[in-house]
């Protein structure tokens, strides 16, 4: 869809008089890329103008602007469930984010706001509520995060991804719930495994293993990838996405490392014979759409609210993944698990079939249809 030139001359912007859907969220790829999937469907359905409200300092600005969507940055503060002195300064940042969001909404006058969650989304949702702009929020995980628990009070509908999640909401909120699935970009539906192997230099016949550290990176997974590279021996091609975490890859045969995968990510994931990853809901949705078997190492409960543990358990019960607790996983155990999977020819295809049963390629379209219908109501 061609982007209209705005009065400011920046790409992706139309006149403030053009009906607009605002998207709020960011901070990590887990919030940005699913929202981009919805934005893609909104454009396909003819949304006249899109506007993204995100963090001034987050990773999302470049990604969003590369997608041709107008971006407005706000101050943002992290939301924590535990005591920290940083809560004091971050509370001030949240308040500043609300004021900044109010100014943006009054200037841009969106008709609808869609929140993909994360702490960046809370100020725009509060501001939109005060401006009487209809709001919708989406939860990816099997249990709602803190941002969703705040936003749920101020939105018309809470969209969610996994059946059974409704039990984790209060009875007062359940009337707002709509099961939509977890949005995945259409690029994953068009992914080319041969292109993925070419991009990472994987030779024909090699067993390709993809280690995914996520946009933030994981020191634990990075260490496992290094150990696996040494311990697996010949016949394997290890692809290592190591994220923002300080890490210096050592080049060599049978190994390809990169801090991030962007446009090439769907191809690379589709090419993997096996994926070793955390258990974020959005990564799991991508694995399911592509039908990729995995070894999942969820974030421990000491570092999270336990959502990844429950996500991984869902995949394990379905036969779609092998799971390990970080607290007990050694490099030796991981290497043995990888070797065992490849030594049993029927196991990986069976896992691939199981994970496809968990996939949903229509979620982004469902969400976009809900937003477009509401846009039509208020225009």
C-alpha positions in Angstrom: 0.0 0.0 0.0 1.5 3.3 -1.0 2.2 5.7 1.9 0.7 9.2 1.6 3.0 12.2 2.1 2.1 14.2 5.1 2.1 17.9 5.9 5.5 17.2 7.5 6.8 15.2 4.5 7.6 12.1 6.6 6.7 8.7 5.1 3.7 6.9 6.4 1.8 10.0 7.5 -1.4 11.4 6.2 -3.4 14.4 7.2 -4.5 14.5 10.9 -8.0 14.8 9.4 -7.7 11.3 7.8 -9.3 8.6 10.0 -6.5 6.9 12.0 -5.9 3.7 14.0 -3.2 4.2 16.6 -1.0 1.2 17.7 0.7 1.3 21.1 3.5 -1.0 22.3 7.2 -1.8 22.1 10.2 -2.4 24.2 10.9 -5.9 22.8 10.4 -7.7 19.5 7.7 -9.8 21.3 5.5 -6.7 21.4 6.6 -5.1 18.1 6.4 -7.8 15.5 2.9 -9.2 16.4 1.6 -5.6 16.3 3.3 -5.2 12.9 1.4 -8.3 11.7 -1.9 -6.6 12.7 -0.8 -3.4 11.0 -0.1 -5.4 7.8 -3.6 -6.8 7.9 -5.1 -3.3 8.7 -3.5 -2.0 5.5 -4.8 -4.9 3.5 -8.3 -4.2 4.8 -7.9 -0.5 3.7 -7.1 1.3 6.9 -6.7 4.9 5.8 -3.9 5.9 8.2 -1.8 4.2 10.9 0.1 5.8 13.8 2.5 4.0 16.2 3.1 5.3 19.8 6.2 3.8 21.3 9.1 4.4 23.5 11.5 7.2 22.6 14.4 5.0 23.6 13.1 1.6 22.5 14.1 -0.7 19.6 10.7 -0.2 17.9 11.2 3.2 16.2 13.5 2.0 13.4 11.5 -1.2 12.8 8.2 0.7 12.6 9.5 3.5 10.4 11.0 0.9 8.0 7.5 -0.5 7.7 6.3 2.9 6.6 4.3 3.7 9.7 4.4 7.1 11.3 6.0 6.9 14.8 5.6 9.1 17.8 7.9 8.5 20.8 6.9 9.0 24.4 8.8 8.7 27.8 8.3 5.2 29.2 9.0 3.6 32.6 9.2 -0.1 33.4 6.4 -1.6 35.4 7.6 -4.0 38.2 5.8 -6.3 40.5 8.6 -6.1 43.1 10.1 -3.3 45.2 12.9 -1.3 43.5 14.1 2.2 44.0 13.8 2.5 40.2 10.0 2.3 40.6 10.1 5.9 41.9 11.8 7.4 38.8 9.9 5.1 36.5 6.6 6.3 38.0 7.6 9.8 36.9 8.4 8.5 33.4 5.0 6.8 33.2 3.3 10.1 34.2 5.3 11.9 31.6 4.3 9.3 29.1 0.6 9.9 29.8 1.0 13.6 29.3 3.0 13.1 26.1 0.4 10.6 24.9 -2.4 13.0 25.6 -0.7 15.6 23.4 -0.2 13.1 20.6 -3.8 11.9 20.7 -5.3 15.4 20.7 -3.1 16.4 17.8 -3.5 13.2 15.7 -7.0 12.4 16.7 -7.1 8.6 16.1 -10.5 7.0 16.0 -9.3 3.7 17.6 -6.3 2.6 19.7 -4.8 -0.9 19.7 -2.4 -1.9 22.4 -0.1 -4.9 22.0 0.9 -4.7 25.6 4.1 -4.1 27.5 4.9 -1.2 29.8 5.1 1.2 26.9 1.4 0.7 26.1 0.0 1.8 29.4 0.4 5.6 29.1 -1.3 5.7 25.6 -4.2 3.5 26.8 -4.8 5.7 29.9 -4.6 8.8 27.7 -7.0 7.3 25.1 -9.5 6.4 27.8 -9.5 10.0 29.1 -9.9 11.2 25.5 -12.8 8.7 25.0 -11.1 6.9 22.2 -12.1 3.3 21.9 -9.3 1.0 23.0 -8.5 -2.7 22.5 -5.6 -4.6 24.0 -4.1 -8.0 23.1 -2.4 -10.6 25.4 -0.1 -13.2 23.9 0.6 -15.4 27.0 -1.5 -17.9 28.8 -1.7 -15.6 31.8 -2.0 -11.8 31.6 1.0 -9.6 32.2 1.0 -6.5 34.5 0.4 -4.1 31.5 -2.7 -6.1 30.5 -4.0 -6.2 34.0 -3.8 -2.4 34.1 -5.1 -1.8 30.6 -8.0 -4.2 30.9 -9.9 -1.6 33.0 -9.8 1.0 30.3 -10.4 -1.0 27.1 -13.6 -2.1 25.3 -12.2 -5.6 24.6 -9.3 -7.7 25.8 -8.1 -10.0 22.9 -6.3 -13.1 23.9 -4.4 -15.9 22.3 -4.7 -19.2 24.2 -7.9 -21.1 25.2 -8.0 -21.3 29.0 -6.6 -17.9 29.5 -10.1 -16.6 30.3 -9.9 -18.4 33.7 -7.1 -16.1 34.7 -9.2 -13.0 34.4 -11.7 -11.8 36.9 -15.4 -12.3 36.3 -15.9 -8.6 35.8 -13.4 -8.7 32.8 -14.6 -11.9 31.1 -17.4 -10.1 29.3 -14.7 -8.1 27.5 -12.7 -11.2 26.3 -12.4 -12.2 22.7 -10.3 -15.2 21.6 -8.3 -14.2 18.5 -5.1 -16.2 18.6 -1.6 -14.8 18.4 -0.8 -12.6 15.4 2.1 -13.7 13.1 3.4 -11.7 10.1 2.4 -13.0 6.7 6.2 -13.3 5.9 6.1 -16.5 7.9 3.4 -18.0 5.8 5.6 -17.3 2.7 9.0 -18.4 4.2 11.4 -20.2 2.0 13.6 -22.8 3.8 16.0 -23.0 0.9 16.5 -19.2 1.0 17.1 -19.5 4.8 19.8 -22.1 4.4 21.5 -20.0 1.7 21.4 -16.9 3.9 23.3 -18.7 6.7 25.6 -20.7 4.5 24.2 -24.1 5.5 25.4 -26.8 3.1 23.1 -29.4 1.7 22.7 -32.4 4.0 23.8 -30.6 7.2 21.5 -30.7 10.2 20.6 -27.0 10.9 20.0 -26.0 14.5 18.8 -22.5 15.3 19.6 -21.0 18.7 17.3 -18.0 19.3 18.2 -15.6 22.1 15.4 -13.1 21.3 15.8 -9.4 20.8 17.2 -8.9 24.3 19.5 -11.8 24.1 20.2 -14.5 26.7 23.6 -15.1 28.3 22.4 -18.6 29.3 21.4 -19.6 25.8 24.5 -17.9 24.3 26.7 -20.1 26.6 24.7 -23.2 25.5 25.2 -22.3 21.9 28.9 -22.0 22.3 29.1 -25.4 24.1 26.8 -27.1 21.5 29.1 -25.8 18.7 32.1 -27.5 20.4 30.3 -30.7 21.4 28.1 -31.6 18.5 30.8 -32.4 16.0 30.5 -32.6 12.2 27.3 -32.8 10.3 25.6 -30.0 12.1 25.3 -26.3 11.1 24.6 -24.1 14.1 22.9 -20.7 13.6 23.1 -18.4 16.6 21.0 -15.3 17.1 22.5 -13.8 20.2 20.6 -10.5 20.7 21.7 -7.4 22.6 23.5 -9.3 25.3 27.3 -8.6 25.2 28.7 -11.4 23.1 31.5 -11.8 20.6 31.0 -14.7 18.2 34.0 -16.7 17.0 33.7 -17.4 13.2 34.3 -20.8 11.9 32.9 -23.7 9.8 29.5 -24.9 10.6 28.5 -21.8 12.5 26.7 -18.5 11.7 26.0 -15.8 14.2 24.0 -12.6 14.1 22.7 -10.2 16.8 19.3 -10.0 15.1 17.3 -11.4 12.2 14.8 -9.0 10.6 13.4 -9.6 7.1 15.4 -12.8 6.8 14.1 -14.2 10.1 11.1 -16.2 8.7 13.4 -17.9 6.1 16.0 -18.8 8.7 13.5 -20.2 11.1 11.8 -22.2 8.3 15.1 -23.7 7.3 16.0 -25.0 10.8 15.6 -28.7 11.5 15.5 -27.9 15.2 15.1 -24.7 17.1 16.5 -24.1 20.6 14.8 -21.1 22.2 13.2 -19.5 25.2 9.4 -19.9 25.3 8.0 -16.5 24.6 4.5 -16.7 23.2 5.3 -14.9 20.0 8.3 -17.2 19.1 6.1 -20.2 19.8 3.4 -18.8 17.5 6.0 -18.5 14.8 7.3 -22.0 15.4 3.7 -23.3 15.1 2.9 -21.6 11.9 6.1 -22.9 10.4 5.9 -26.4 11.9 9.3 -26.3 13.5 10.2 -28.7 16.3 12.0 -27.2 19.2 13.9 -27.6 22.5 12.5 -24.9 24.9 14.3 -23.5 27.8 11.8 -21.1 29.4 12.8 -18.2 31.6 12.8 -19.4 35.2 10.2 -18.2 37.7 12.9 -16.2 39.5 13.3 -14.0 36.4 9.7 -13.8 35.2 6.1 -14.3 36.3 6.3 -17.9 35.1 4.5 -17.3 31.8 7.2 -19.0 29.7 7.1 -22.1 31.9 3.4 -22.5 31.2 3.9 -21.7 27.5 6.5 -24.4 27.2 4.4 -26.9 29.1 1.6 -26.4 26.6 4.0 -27.3 23.8 5.4 -30.3 25.7 2.0 -31.8 26.4 1.1 -31.5 22.7 4.3 -33.4 21.8 5.6 -30.3 19.9 8.7 -29.6 21.9 11.2 -31.0 24.4 11.5 -28.8 27.5 14.2 -28.2 30.1 14.2 -26.1 33.2 17.1 -23.7 33.1 18.0 -24.5 36.7 18.9 -28.1 35.9 20.0 -27.9 32.3 23.7 -28.5 31.5 25.4 -28.2 28.2 26.0 -31.9 28.2 22.3 -32.7 28.7 21.4 -30.4 25.9 23.9 -31.9 23.4 22.7 -35.4 24.3 19.1 -34.3 23.7 19.9 -32.8 20.3 21.8 -35.9 19.3 19.0 -38.2 20.5 16.4 -36.3 18.4 18.4 -36.6 15.2 19.2 -40.3 15.9 15.4 -41.1 16.0 14.2 -40.3 12.4 10.5 -40.4 13.3 10.7 -38.0 16.2 11.3 -34.7 14.5 8.6 -35.2 11.9 6.1 -36.2 14.6 7.0 -33.1 16.6 6.6 -30.9 13.5 3.1 -32.3 12.9 2.2 -31.7 16.5 3.3 -28.1 16.5 1.5 -27.3 13.3 -1.7 -28.3 15.2 -1.0 -25.4 17.5 -0.6 -22.8 14.7 -3.0 -20.1 13.7 -2.3 -18.1 10.6 -5.5 -16.1 10.8 -5.1 -14.3 14.1 -3.8 -11.0 12.7 -6.7 -10.9 10.3 -9.2 -11.5 13.1 -7.8 -8.7 15.2 -7.6 -6.3 12.2 -11.2 -7.0 11.3 -12.3 -6.2 14.9 -10.4 -2.9 14.8 -11.7 -2.0 11.3 -15.3 -2.7 12.4 -14.9 -0.4 15.3 -13.3 2.3 13.1 -16.4 2.1 10.9 -18.6 2.6 14.0 -16.9 5.8 15.1 -16.3 7.5 11.7 
